[in-house]
Every structure is written in structure tokens, then in C-alpha cells.
Amino acid sequence: MKKFITEIISEHLGKGKYDNLPKDVIEKAKICILDSIGCTLGGSVTNVGEKVINSLIAKERGFSTIFGHKKKTSLISTVFRIIDPP
């Protein structure tokens, strides 16, 4: 059976060790993660962000926290709504 490219990449990355990564790669990864968190939090308080959150909550309740809010929804609802926003 053929593998998806994401599966091949994840298998390769899964074999790596943190200690083997160059320091500049680790620092860049940290900056990218912080940037993603900042963008997510910033976007969540915009008009569009609030509409997406309200759509998630209206669709289904669950245990997955909506980042930056106390509200929760189902994991599958969150994933599909992010891929195909309202």
C-alpha cells in the first residue's frame, strides 16, 4: 500500500532526537510556535474569529478547549470547521 507524503515525513521525523537538532533550528521552531499562538489568540477576538467560535459551539459540545476561550467543542467539529470555515 502506498504511503502519503505526510506519513513518510512523520516516520522520518519520529526517528530524530531533540539533542541532534541544530540550535538555530530549535530557536526558529520556538519563534514559529510562539507566532502561531499569537496569531491564534489575536484572530480569536476578531469579528470573524468570534463567528467561527460561535459556529463551533452551536454545532456540537465537547471536551476540546477552544484556544483562548473557556468554551469547548468536540475535537472533530473543531478540525472540520478549521478546514472548512463557515
PDB file of N, CA, C and O in Angstrom:
ATOM      1  N   MET A   1       0.837  -1.173   0.000  1.00  0.00           N
ATOM      2  CA  MET A   1       0.000   0.000   0.000  1.00  0.00           C
ATOM      3  C   MET A   1       0.890   1.247   0.000  1.00  0.00           C
ATOM      4  O   MET A   1       1.882   1.314   0.726  1.00  0.00           O
ATOM      5  N   LYS A   2       0.521   2.229  -0.822  1.00  0.00           N
ATOM      6  CA  LYS A   2       1.290   3.467  -0.887  1.00  0.00           C
ATOM      7  C   LYS A   2       1.067   4.306   0.366  1.00  0.00           C
ATOM      8  O   LYS A   2      -0.008   4.279   0.967  1.00  0.00           O
ATOM      9  N   LYS A   3       2.103   5.050   0.748  1.00  0.00           N
ATOM     10  CA  LYS A   3       2.019   5.933   1.903  1.00  0.00           C
ATOM     11  C   LYS A   3       1.862   7.369   1.427  1.00  0.00           C
ATOM     12  O   LYS A   3       2.379   7.754   0.379  1.00  0.00           O
ATOM     13  N   PHE A   4       1.139   8.151   2.220  1.00  0.00           N
ATOM     14  CA  PHE A   4       1.045   9.578   1.967  1.00  0.00           C
ATOM     15  C   PHE A   4       2.373  10.218   2.349  1.00  0.00           C
ATOM     16  O   PHE A   4       3.089   9.701   3.206  1.00  0.00           O
ATOM     17  N   ILE A   5       2.701  11.327   1.725  1.00  0.00           N
ATOM     18  CA  ILE A   5       3.962  12.015   1.990  1.00  0.00           C
ATOM     19  C   ILE A   5       4.053  12.439   3.457  1.00  0.00           C
ATOM     20  O   ILE A   5       5.135  12.421   4.043  1.00  0.00           O
ATOM     21  N   THR A   6       2.918  12.820   4.049  1.00  0.00           N
ATOM     22  CA  THR A   6       2.939  13.220   5.454  1.00  0.00           C
ATOM     23  C   THR A   6       3.316  12.045   6.360  1.00  0.00           C
ATOM     24  O   THR A   6       3.974  12.232   7.383  1.00  0.00           O
ATOM     25  N   GLU A   7       2.900  10.845   5.984  1.00  0.00           N
ATOM     26  CA  GLU A   7       3.256   9.660   6.768  1.00  0.00           C
ATOM     27  C   GLU A   7       4.754   9.379   6.658  1.00  0.00           C
ATOM     28  O   GLU A   7       5.398   9.040   7.651  1.00  0.00           O
ATOM     29  N   ILE A   8       5.298   9.517   5.470  1.00  0.00           N
ATOM     30  CA  ILE A   8       6.729   9.294   5.256  1.00  0.00           C
ATOM     31  C   ILE A   8       7.547  10.311   6.059  1.00  0.00           C
ATOM     32  O   ILE A   8       8.522   9.953   6.720  1.00  0.00           O
ATOM     33  N   ILE A   9       7.143  11.570   5.993  1.00  0.00           N
ATOM     34  CA  ILE A   9       7.860  12.626   6.716  1.00  0.00           C
ATOM     35  C   ILE A   9       7.763  12.401   8.220  1.00  0.00           C
ATOM     36  O   ILE A   9       8.761  12.523   8.931  1.00  0.00           O
ATOM     37  N   SER A  10       6.566  12.073   8.712  1.00  0.00           N
ATOM     38  CA  SER A  10       6.411  11.890  10.162  1.00  0.00           C
ATOM     39  C   SER A  10       7.204  10.688  10.666  1.00  0.00           C
ATOM     40  O   SER A  10       7.740  10.725  11.773  1.00  0.00           O
ATOM     41  N   GLU A  11       7.285   9.631   9.876  1.00  0.00           N
ATOM     42  CA  GLU A  11       8.100   8.478  10.276  1.00  0.00           C
ATOM     43  C   GLU A  11       9.576   8.874  10.371  1.00  0.00           C
ATOM     44  O   GLU A  11      10.278   8.482  11.303  1.00  0.00           O
ATOM     45  N   HIS A  12      10.027   9.651   9.398  1.00  0.00           N
ATOM     46  CA  HIS A  12      11.422  10.112   9.402  1.00  0.00           C
ATOM     47  C   HIS A  12      11.691  11.013  10.605  1.00  0.00           C
ATOM     48  O   HIS A  12      12.688  10.840  11.307  1.00  0.00           O
ATOM     49  N   LEU A  13      10.798  11.974  10.839  1.00  0.00           N
ATOM     50  CA  LEU A  13      10.985  12.909  11.955  1.00  0.00           C
ATOM     51  C   LEU A  13      10.879  12.201  13.298  1.00  0.00           C
ATOM     52  O   LEU A  13      11.543  12.586  14.260  1.00  0.00           O
ATOM     53  N   GLY A  14      10.050  11.174  13.365  1.00  0.00           N
ATOM     54  CA  GLY A  14       9.876  10.435  14.607  1.00  0.00           C
ATOM     55  C   GLY A  14      11.128   9.713  15.059  1.00  0.00           C
ATOM     56  O   GLY A  14      11.261   9.372  16.234  1.00  0.00           O
ATOM     57  N   LYS A  15      12.041   9.480  14.141  1.00  0.00           N
ATOM     58  CA  LYS A  15      13.284   8.799  14.474  1.00  0.00           C
ATOM     59  C   LYS A  15      14.355   9.761  14.988  1.00  0.00           C
ATOM     60  O   LYS A  15      15.374   9.341  15.537  1.00  0.00           O
ATOM     61  N   GLY A  16      14.107  11.052  14.802  1.00  0.00           N
ATOM     62  CA  GLY A  16      15.096  12.048  15.206  1.00  0.00           C
ATOM     63  C   GLY A  16      15.089  12.284  16.709  1.00  0.00           C
ATOM     64  O   GLY A  16      14.161  11.882  17.410  1.00  0.00           O
ATOM     65  N   LYS A  17      16.129  12.935  17.189  1.00  0.00           N
ATOM     66  CA  LYS A  17      16.244  13.263  18.609  1.00  0.00           C
ATOM     67  C   LYS A  17      16.467  14.763  18.760  1.00  0.00           C
ATOM     68  O   LYS A  17      17.185  15.393  17.983  1.00  0.00           O
ATOM     69  N   TYR A  18      15.832  15.305  19.776  1.00  0.00           N
ATOM     70  CA  TYR A  18      15.930  16.741  20.055  1.00  0.00           C
ATOM     71  C   TYR A  18      17.386  17.186  20.163  1.00  0.00           C
ATOM     72  O   TYR A  18      17.759  18.231  19.630  1.00  0.00           O
ATOM     73  N   ASP A  19      18.198  16.402  20.843  1.00  0.00           N
ATOM     74  CA  ASP A  19      19.599  16.763  21.063  1.00  0.00           C
ATOM     75  C   ASP A  19      20.411  16.825  19.767  1.00  0.00           C
ATOM     76  O   ASP A  19      21.480  17.435  19.733  1.00  0.00           O
ATOM     77  N   ASN A  20      19.914  16.204  18.716  1.00  0.00           N
ATOM     78  CA  ASN A  20      20.631  16.206  17.441  1.00  0.00           C
ATOM     79  C   ASN A  20      20.266  17.394  16.548  1.00  0.00           C
ATOM     80  O   ASN A  20      20.878  17.599  15.500  1.00  0.00           O
ATOM     81  N   LEU A  21      19.275  18.166  16.964  1.00  0.00           N
ATOM     82  CA  LEU A  21      18.864  19.315  16.158  1.00  0.00           C
ATOM     83  C   LEU A  21      19.827  20.484  16.366  1.00  0.00           C
ATOM     84  O   LEU A  21      20.276  20.722  17.487  1.00  0.00           O
ATOM     85  N   PRO A  22      20.146  21.208  15.303  1.00  0.00           N
ATOM     86  CA  PRO A  22      20.989  22.403  15.450  1.00  0.00           C
ATOM     87  C   PRO A  22      20.260  23.461  16.291  1.00  0.00           C
ATOM     88  O   PRO A  22      19.035  23.574  16.232  1.00  0.00           O
ATOM     89  N   LYS A  23      21.012  24.220  17.057  1.00  0.00           N
ATOM     90  CA  LYS A  23      20.429  25.233  17.940  1.00  0.00           C
ATOM     91  C   LYS A  23      19.599  26.255  17.173  1.00  0.00           C
ATOM     92  O   LYS A  23      18.560  26.695  17.667  1.00  0.00           O
ATOM     93  N   ASP A  24      20.040  26.644  15.961  1.00  0.00           N
ATOM     94  CA  ASP A  24      19.280  27.633  15.206  1.00  0.00           C
ATOM     95  C   ASP A  24      17.930  27.069  14.754  1.00  0.00           C
ATOM     96  O   ASP A  24      16.963  27.820  14.622  1.00  0.00           O
ATOM     97  N   VAL A  25      17.855  25.772  14.519  1.00  0.00           N
ATOM     98  CA  VAL A  25      16.590  25.137  14.139  1.00  0.00           C
ATOM     99  C   VAL A  25      15.629  25.150  15.331  1.00  0.00           C
ATOM    100  O   VAL A  25      14.438  25.419  15.174  1.00  0.00           O
ATOM    101  N   ILE A  26      16.155  24.860  16.514  1.00  0.00           N
ATOM    102  CA  ILE A  26      15.335  24.864  17.722  1.00  0.00           C
ATOM    103  C   ILE A  26      14.809  26.271  17.995  1.00  0.00           C
ATOM    104  O   ILE A  26      13.631  26.441  18.308  1.00  0.00           O
ATOM    105  N   GLU A  27      15.663  27.272  17.882  1.00  0.00           N
ATOM    106  CA  GLU A  27      15.247  28.656  18.119  1.00  0.00           C
ATOM    107  C   GLU A  27      14.192  29.097  17.105  1.00  0.00           C
ATOM    108  O   GLU A  27      13.221  29.756  17.475  1.00  0.00           O
ATOM    109  N   LYS A  28      14.370  28.743  15.840  1.00  0.00           N
ATOM    110  CA  LYS A  28      13.395  29.104  14.806  1.00  0.00           C
ATOM    111  C   LYS A  28      12.062  28.419  15.075  1.00  0.00           C
ATOM    112  O   LYS A  28      11.008  29.030  14.900  1.00  0.00           O
ATOM    113  N   ALA A  29      12.096  27.161  15.496  1.00  0.00           N
ATOM    114  CA  ALA A  29      10.865  26.429  15.817  1.00  0.00           C
ATOM    115  C   ALA A  29      10.125  27.108  16.963  1.00  0.00           C
ATOM    116  O   ALA A  29       8.901  27.237  16.926  1.00  0.00           O
ATOM    117  N   LYS A  30      10.867  27.544  17.984  1.00  0.00           N
ATOM    118  CA  LYS A  30      10.247  28.232  19.115  1.00  0.00           C
ATOM    119  C   LYS A  30       9.566  29.522  18.664  1.00  0.00           C
ATOM    120  O   LYS A  30       8.453  29.825  19.093  1.00  0.00           O
ATOM    121  N   ILE A  31      10.234  30.273  17.803  1.00  0.00           N
ATOM    122  CA  ILE A  31       9.660  31.523  17.288  1.00  0.00           C
ATOM    123  C   ILE A  31       8.399  31.231  16.485  1.00  0.00           C
ATOM    124  O   ILE A  31       7.404  31.943  16.616  1.00  0.00           O
ATOM    125  N   CYS A  32       8.429  30.194  15.656  1.00  0.00           N
ATOM    126  CA  CYS A  32       7.258  29.838  14.843  1.00  0.00           C
ATOM    127  C   CYS A  32       6.083  29.400  15.712  1.00  0.00           C
ATOM    128  O   CYS A  32       4.937  29.757  15.435  1.00  0.00           O
ATOM    129  N   ILE A  33       6.360  28.636  16.756  1.00  0.00           N
ATOM    130  CA  ILE A  33       5.295  28.198  17.660  1.00  0.00           C
ATOM    131  C   ILE A  33       4.678  29.395  18.376  1.00  0.00           C
ATOM    132  O   ILE A  33       3.456  29.506  18.463  1.00  0.00           O
ATOM    133  N   LEU A  34       5.521  30.291  18.889  1.00  0.00           N
ATOM    134  CA  LEU A  34       5.014  31.488  19.561  1.00  0.00           C
ATOM    135  C   LEU A  34       4.211  32.362  18.598  1.00  0.00           C
ATOM    136  O   LEU A  34       3.190  32.929  18.985  1.00  0.00           O
ATOM    137  N   ASP A  35       4.660  32.474  17.358  1.00  0.00           N
ATOM    138  CA  ASP A  35       3.948  33.244  16.356  1.00  0.00           C
ATOM    139  C   ASP A  35       2.571  32.637  16.088  1.00  0.00           C
ATOM    140  O   ASP A  35       1.582  33.361  15.972  1.00  0.00           O
ATOM    141  N   SER A  36       2.510  31.319  15.990  1.00  0.00           N
ATOM    142  CA  SER A  36       1.229  30.639  15.764  1.00  0.00           C
ATOM    143  C   SER A  36       0.265  30.873  16.921  1.00  0.00           C
ATOM    144  O   SER A  36      -0.922  31.120  16.711  1.00  0.00           O
ATOM    145  N   ILE A  37       0.782  30.794  18.135  1.00  0.00           N
ATOM    146  CA  ILE A  37      -0.060  31.037  19.308  1.00  0.00           C
ATOM    147  C   ILE A  37      -0.570  32.474  19.305  1.00  0.00           C
ATOM    148  O   ILE A  37      -1.749  32.717  19.561  1.00  0.00           O
ATOM    149  N   GLY A  38       0.309  33.418  19.019  1.00  0.00           N
ATOM    150  CA  GLY A  38      -0.082  34.829  18.961  1.00  0.00           C
ATOM    151  C   GLY A  38      -1.127  35.098  17.896  1.00  0.00           C
ATOM    152  O   GLY A  38      -2.094  35.819  18.141  1.00  0.00           O
ATOM    153  N   CYS A  39      -0.943  34.528  16.719  1.00  0.00           N
ATOM    154  CA  CYS A  39      -1.919  34.712  15.634  1.00  0.00           C
ATOM    155  C   CYS A  39      -3.265  34.087  15.989  1.00  0.00           C
ATOM    156  O   CYS A  39      -4.318  34.655  15.701  1.00  0.00           O
ATOM    157  N   THR A  40      -3.221  32.916  16.615  1.00  0.00           N
ATOM    158  CA  THR A  40      -4.452  32.237  17.007  1.00  0.00           C
ATOM    159  C   THR A  40      -5.218  33.057  18.039  1.00  0.00           C
ATOM    160  O   THR A  40      -6.425  33.262  17.910  1.00  0.00           O
ATOM    161  N   LEU A  41      -4.510  33.521  19.056  1.00  0.00           N
ATOM    162  CA  LEU A  41      -5.164  34.323  20.091  1.00  0.00           C
ATOM    163  C   LEU A  41      -5.664  35.650  19.534  1.00  0.00           C
ATOM    164  O   LEU A  41      -6.777  36.077  19.844  1.00  0.00           O
ATOM    165  N   GLY A  42      -4.844  36.302  18.714  1.00  0.00           N
ATOM    166  CA  GLY A  42      -5.252  37.572  18.115  1.00  0.00           C
ATOM    167  C   GLY A  42      -6.465  37.411  17.209  1.00  0.00           C
ATOM    168  O   GLY A  42      -7.383  38.229  17.239  1.00  0.00           O
ATOM    169  N   GLY A  43      -6.465  36.370  16.415  1.00  0.00           N
ATOM    170  CA  GLY A  43      -7.582  36.126  15.497  1.00  0.00           C
ATOM    171  C   GLY A  43      -8.854  35.721  16.210  1.00  0.00           C
ATOM    172  O   GLY A  43      -9.954  35.944  15.704  1.00  0.00           O
ATOM    173  N   SER A  44      -8.711  35.125  17.385  1.00  0.00           N
ATOM    174  CA  SER A  44      -9.897  34.636  18.095  1.00  0.00           C
ATOM    175  C   SER A  44     -10.781  35.755  18.620  1.00  0.00           C
ATOM    176  O   SER A  44     -11.955  35.524  18.910  1.00  0.00           O
ATOM    177  N   VAL A  45     -10.247  36.950  18.747  1.00  0.00           N
ATOM    178  CA  VAL A  45     -11.040  38.069  19.267  1.00  0.00           C
ATOM    179  C   VAL A  45     -11.533  39.005  18.161  1.00  0.00           C
ATOM    180  O   VAL A  45     -12.142  40.038  18.441  1.00  0.00           O
ATOM    181  N   THR A  46     -11.268  38.642  16.919  1.00  0.00           N
ATOM    182  CA  THR A  46     -11.785  39.444  15.810  1.00  0.00           C
ATOM    183  C   THR A  46     -13.234  39.059  15.536  1.00  0.00           C
ATOM    184  O   THR A  46     -13.727  38.058  16.055  1.00  0.00           O
ATOM    185  N   ASN A  47     -13.901  39.847  14.731  1.00  0.00           N
ATOM    186  CA  ASN A  47     -15.289  39.564  14.358  1.00  0.00           C
ATOM    187  C   ASN A  47     -15.409  38.190  13.691  1.00  0.00           C
ATOM    188  O   ASN A  47     -16.297  37.407  14.028  1.00  0.00           O
ATOM    189  N   VAL A  48     -14.528  37.908  12.763  1.00  0.00           N
ATOM    190  CA  VAL A  48     -14.546  36.613  12.076  1.00  0.00           C
ATOM    191  C   VAL A  48     -14.226  35.487  13.053  1.00  0.00           C
ATOM    192  O   VAL A  48     -14.860  34.432  13.016  1.00  0.00           O
ATOM    193  N   GLY A  49     -13.247  35.707  13.924  1.00  0.00           N
ATOM    194  CA  GLY A  49     -12.879  34.705  14.916  1.00  0.00           C
ATOM    195  C   GLY A  49     -14.041  34.361  15.836  1.00  0.00           C
ATOM    196  O   GLY A  49     -14.276  33.190  16.135  1.00  0.00           O
ATOM    197  N   GLU A  50     -14.759  35.367  16.280  1.00  0.00           N
ATOM    198  CA  GLU A  50     -15.930  35.134  17.132  1.00  0.00           C
ATOM    199  C   GLU A  50     -17.007  34.349  16.389  1.00  0.00           C
ATOM    200  O   GLU A  50     -17.662  33.488  16.977  1.00  0.00           O
ATOM    201  N   LYS A  51     -17.194  34.637  15.113  1.00  0.00           N
ATOM    202  CA  LYS A  51     -18.187  33.901  14.319  1.00  0.00           C
ATOM    203  C   LYS A  51     -17.806  32.426  14.199  1.00  0.00           C
ATOM    204  O   LYS A  51     -18.659  31.544  14.298  1.00  0.00           O
ATOM    205  N   VAL A  52     -16.528  32.174  13.988  1.00  0.00           N
ATOM    206  CA  VAL A  52     -16.063  30.781  13.899  1.00  0.00           C
ATOM    207  C   VAL A  52     -16.279  30.073  15.229  1.00  0.00           C
ATOM    208  O   VAL A  52     -16.764  28.942  15.258  1.00  0.00           O
ATOM    209  N   ILE A  53     -15.925  30.725  16.321  1.00  0.00           N
ATOM    210  CA  ILE A  53     -16.100  30.125  17.648  1.00  0.00           C
ATOM    211  C   ILE A  53     -17.572  29.856  17.929  1.00  0.00           C
ATOM    212  O   ILE A  53     -17.924  28.782  18.415  1.00  0.00           O
ATOM    213  N   ASN A  54     -18.424  30.813  17.629  1.00  0.00           N
ATOM    214  CA  ASN A  54     -19.862  30.612  17.842  1.00  0.00           C
ATOM    215  C   ASN A  54     -20.394  29.473  16.969  1.00  0.00           C
ATOM    216  O   ASN A  54     -21.279  28.726  17.386  1.00  0.00           O
ATOM    217  N   SER A  55     -19.862  29.349  15.781  1.00  0.00           N
ATOM    218  CA  SER A  55     -20.255  28.251  14.891  1.00  0.00           C
ATOM    219  C   SER A  55     -19.833  26.910  15.475  1.00  0.00           C
ATOM    220  O   SER A  55     -20.586  25.938  15.414  1.00  0.00           O
ATOM    221  N   LEU A  56     -18.634  26.857  16.038  1.00  0.00           N
ATOM    222  CA  LEU A  56     -18.149  25.618  16.646  1.00  0.00           C
ATOM    223  C   LEU A  56     -19.030  25.201  17.816  1.00  0.00           C
ATOM    224  O   LEU A  56     -19.380  24.030  17.961  1.00  0.00           O
ATOM    225  N   ILE A  57     -19.381  26.169  18.642  1.00  0.00           N
ATOM    226  CA  ILE A  57     -20.169  25.878  19.832  1.00  0.00           C
ATOM    227  C   ILE A  57     -21.591  25.478  19.444  1.00  0.00           C
ATOM    228  O   ILE A  57     -22.169  24.567  20.037  1.00  0.00           O
ATOM    229  N   ALA A  58     -22.145  26.158  18.454  1.00  0.00           N
ATOM    230  CA  ALA A  58     -23.518  25.863  18.027  1.00  0.00           C
ATOM    231  C   ALA A  58     -23.624  24.471  17.419  1.00  0.00           C
ATOM    232  O   ALA A  58     -24.661  23.818  17.533  1.00  0.00           O
ATOM    233  N   LYS A  59     -22.565  24.022  16.780  1.00  0.00           N
ATOM    234  CA  LYS A  59     -22.611  22.734  16.087  1.00  0.00           C
ATOM    235  C   LYS A  59     -22.588  21.560  17.055  1.00  0.00           C
ATOM    236  O   LYS A  59     -23.366  20.619  16.901  1.00  0.00           O
ATOM    237  N   GLU A  60     -21.715  21.603  18.044  1.00  0.00           N
ATOM    238  CA  GLU A  60     -21.548  20.439  18.902  1.00  0.00           C
ATOM    239  C   GLU A  60     -20.787  20.800  20.173  1.00  0.00           C
ATOM    240  O   GLU A  60     -19.815  21.554  20.117  1.00  0.00           O
ATOM    241  N   ARG A  61     -21.206  20.284  21.291  1.00  0.00           N
ATOM    242  CA  ARG A  61     -20.500  20.469  22.559  1.00  0.00           C
ATOM    243  C   ARG A  61     -19.497  19.335  22.724  1.00  0.00           C
ATOM    244  O   ARG A  61     -19.660  18.264  22.139  1.00  0.00           O
ATOM    245  N   GLY A  62     -18.471  19.571  23.513  1.00  0.00           N
ATOM    246  CA  GLY A  62     -17.486  18.522  23.717  1.00  0.00           C
ATOM    247  C   GLY A  62     -16.482  18.898  24.783  1.00  0.00           C
ATOM    248  O   GLY A  62     -16.747  19.729  25.651  1.00  0.00           O
ATOM    249  N   PHE A  63     -15.312  18.264  24.701  1.00  0.00           N
ATOM    250  CA  PHE A  63     -14.284  18.439  25.716  1.00  0.00           C
ATOM    251  C   PHE A  63     -13.046  19.163  25.195  1.00  0.00           C
ATOM    252  O   PHE A  63     -12.106  19.384  25.958  1.00  0.00           O
ATOM    253  N   SER A  64     -13.019  19.534  23.928  1.00  0.00           N
ATOM    254  CA  SER A  64     -11.853  20.202  23.344  1.00  0.00           C
ATOM    255  C   SER A  64     -11.953  21.704  23.572  1.00  0.00           C
ATOM    256  O   SER A  64     -12.920  22.343  23.158  1.00  0.00           O
ATOM    257  N   THR A  65     -10.953  22.255  24.230  1.00  0.00           N
ATOM    258  CA  THR A  65     -10.934  23.679  24.524  1.00  0.00           C
ATOM    259  C   THR A  65     -10.696  24.474  23.255  1.00  0.00           C
ATOM    260  O   THR A  65      -9.848  24.125  22.434  1.00  0.00           O
ATOM    261  N   ILE A  66     -11.445  25.532  23.107  1.00  0.00           N
ATOM    262  CA  ILE A  66     -11.222  26.460  22.005  1.00  0.00           C
ATOM    263  C   ILE A  66     -10.141  27.415  22.473  1.00  0.00           C
ATOM    264  O   ILE A  66     -10.334  28.154  23.439  1.00  0.00           O
ATOM    265  N   PHE A  67      -9.021  27.402  21.801  1.00  0.00           N
ATOM    266  CA  PHE A  67      -7.826  28.128  22.218  1.00  0.00           C
ATOM    267  C   PHE A  67      -8.142  29.580  22.537  1.00  0.00           C
ATOM    268  O   PHE A  67      -8.685  30.305  21.704  1.00  0.00           O
ATOM    269  N   GLY A  68      -7.800  29.996  23.739  1.00  0.00           N
ATOM    270  CA  GLY A  68      -8.009  31.372  24.152  1.00  0.00           C
ATOM    271  C   GLY A  68      -9.368  31.640  24.766  1.00  0.00           C
ATOM    272  O   GLY A  68      -9.671  32.780  25.117  1.00  0.00           O
ATOM    273  N   HIS A  69     -10.198  30.603  24.905  1.00  0.00           N
ATOM    274  CA  HIS A  69     -11.543  30.755  25.458  1.00  0.00           C
ATOM    275  C   HIS A  69     -11.835  29.635  26.445  1.00  0.00           C
ATOM    276  O   HIS A  69     -11.165  28.602  26.441  1.00  0.00           O
ATOM    277  N   LYS A  70     -12.820  29.842  27.274  1.00  0.00           N
ATOM    278  CA  LYS A  70     -13.239  28.798  28.217  1.00  0.00           C
ATOM    279  C   LYS A  70     -14.215  27.837  27.548  1.00  0.00           C
ATOM    280  O   LYS A  70     -14.504  26.767  28.084  1.00  0.00           O
ATOM    281  N   LYS A  71     -14.716  28.213  26.391  1.00  0.00           N
ATOM    282  CA  LYS A  71     -15.711  27.409  25.696  1.00  0.00           C
ATOM    283  C   LYS A  71     -15.076  26.147  25.129  1.00  0.00           C
ATOM    284  O   LYS A  71     -13.886  26.113  24.816  1.00  0.00           O
ATOM    285  N   LYS A  72     -15.908  25.103  25.005  1.00  0.00           N
ATOM    286  CA  LYS A  72     -15.408  23.825  24.499  1.00  0.00           C
ATOM    287  C   LYS A  72     -16.313  23.299  23.391  1.00  0.00           C
ATOM    288  O   LYS A  72     -17.491  23.647  23.309  1.00  0.00           O
ATOM    289  N   THR A  73     -15.738  22.459  22.547  1.00  0.00           N
ATOM    290  CA  THR A  73     -16.486  21.802  21.479  1.00  0.00           C
ATOM    291  C   THR A  73     -15.854  20.430  21.262  1.00  0.00           C
ATOM    292  O   THR A  73     -14.908  20.064  21.960  1.00  0.00           O
ATOM    293  N   SER A  74     -16.364  19.685  20.315  1.00  0.00           N
ATOM    294  CA  SER A  74     -15.774  18.378  20.038  1.00  0.00           C
ATOM    295  C   SER A  74     -14.520  18.548  19.192  1.00  0.00           C
ATOM    296  O   SER A  74     -14.403  19.510  18.432  1.00  0.00           O
ATOM    297  N   LEU A  75     -13.604  17.636  19.322  1.00  0.00           N
ATOM    298  CA  LEU A  75     -12.373  17.698  18.544  1.00  0.00           C
ATOM    299  C   LEU A  75     -12.673  17.631  17.052  1.00  0.00           C
ATOM    300  O   LEU A  75     -12.144  18.424  16.274  1.00  0.00           O
ATOM    301  N   ILE A  76     -13.513  16.694  16.656  1.00  0.00           N
ATOM    302  CA  ILE A  76     -13.803  16.526  15.227  1.00  0.00           C
ATOM    303  C   ILE A  76     -14.487  17.763  14.661  1.00  0.00           C
ATOM    304  O   ILE A  76     -14.216  18.150  13.525  1.00  0.00           O
ATOM    305  N   SER A  77     -15.356  18.379  15.425  1.00  0.00           N
ATOM    306  CA  SER A  77     -16.011  19.609  14.981  1.00  0.00           C
ATOM    307  C   SER A  77     -14.983  20.711  14.775  1.00  0.00           C
ATOM    308  O   SER A  77     -15.029  21.440  13.784  1.00  0.00           O
ATOM    309  N   THR A  78     -14.060  20.827  15.715  1.00  0.00           N
ATOM    310  CA  THR A  78     -13.016  21.848  15.609  1.00  0.00           C
ATOM    311  C   THR A  78     -12.173  21.643  14.362  1.00  0.00           C
ATOM    312  O   THR A  78     -11.911  22.593  13.626  1.00  0.00           O
ATOM    313  N   VAL A  79     -11.753  20.429  14.124  1.00  0.00           N
ATOM    314  CA  VAL A  79     -10.897  20.136  12.973  1.00  0.00           C
ATOM    315  C   VAL A  79     -11.621  20.431  11.670  1.00  0.00           C
ATOM    316  O   VAL A  79     -11.064  21.086  10.789  1.00  0.00           O
ATOM    317  N   PHE A  80     -12.846  19.962  11.536  1.00  0.00           N
ATOM    318  CA  PHE A  80     -13.562  20.178  10.284  1.00  0.00           C
ATOM    319  C   PHE A  80     -13.932  21.630  10.069  1.00  0.00           C
ATOM    320  O   PHE A  80     -13.953  22.089   8.927  1.00  0.00           O
ATOM    321  N   ARG A  81     -14.225  22.368  11.125  1.00  0.00           N
ATOM    322  CA  ARG A  81     -14.589  23.771  10.968  1.00  0.00           C
ATOM    323  C   ARG A  81     -13.377  24.613  10.620  1.00  0.00           C
ATOM    324  O   ARG A  81     -13.509  25.629   9.937  1.00  0.00           O
ATOM    325  N   ILE A  82     -12.205  24.212  11.075  1.00  0.00           N
ATOM    326  CA  ILE A  82     -10.998  24.947  10.705  1.00  0.00           C
ATOM    327  C   ILE A  82     -10.674  24.713   9.243  1.00  0.00           C
ATOM    328  O   ILE A  82     -10.268  25.634   8.535  1.00  0.00           O
ATOM    329  N   ILE A  83     -10.855  23.473   8.788  1.00  0.00           N
ATOM    330  CA  ILE A  83     -10.570  23.149   7.385  1.00  0.00           C
ATOM    331  C   ILE A  83     -11.596  23.813   6.468  1.00  0.00           C
ATOM    332  O   ILE A  83     -11.241  24.306   5.398  1.00  0.00           O
ATOM    333  N   ASP A  84     -12.846  23.827   6.874  1.00  0.00           N
ATOM    334  CA  ASP A  84     -13.931  24.357   6.056  1.00  0.00           C
ATOM    335  C   ASP A  84     -14.711  25.367   6.871  1.00  0.00           C
ATOM    336  O   ASP A  84     -15.818  25.066   7.316  1.00  0.00           O
ATOM    337  N   PRO A  85     -14.157  26.582   7.085  1.00  0.00           N
ATOM    338  CA  PRO A  85     -14.829  27.554   7.959  1.00  0.00           C
ATOM    339  C   PRO A  85     -16.164  28.000   7.410  1.00  0.00           C
ATOM    340  O   PRO A  85     -16.423  27.888   6.212  1.00  0.00           O
ATOM    341  N   PRO A  86     -17.038  28.523   8.317  1.00  0.00           N
ATOM    342  CA  PRO A  86     -18.383  28.937   7.900  1.00  0.00           C
ATOM    343  C   PRO A  86     -18.361  30.097   6.927  1.00  0.00           C
ATOM    344  O   PRO A  86     -19.416  30.555   6.489  1.00  0.00           O
TER     345      PRO A  86
END
